Amino acid sequence: MTVDAQTWITRYAEILGVTPPSPTEIEALLALAGVAAHASERMSAPVSCWVAAKANKTAEEALAAAEELAGSLS
């Protein structure tokens, strides 16, 4: 059985004991993944999100850093 993304995210967050991301945070995370995937290999997208979480950065801070990095690489 498959579930929709929102259900997965909510239930996964519950299991991990954290609040699920807000719609604004989800937009920023998807944008971060897009920047990472387009500026490098696609595998960078999920791993960049993990790195941002490990660095305790907000989704918005992580997106800004990814955009800065992508700009410096072009």
Number of C-alpha atoms within 10 A of each C-alpha: 2 6 8 7 9 12 11 12 15 14 14 14 14 12 9 9 9 10 12 16 16 9 10 11 14 14 15 20 23 17 20 27 23 17 21 24 16 13 18 12 9 14 11 19 21 17 13 20 21 12 13 20 13 9 10 11 14 14 22 17 14 23 25 15 15 22 17 11 14 15 11 8 9 6
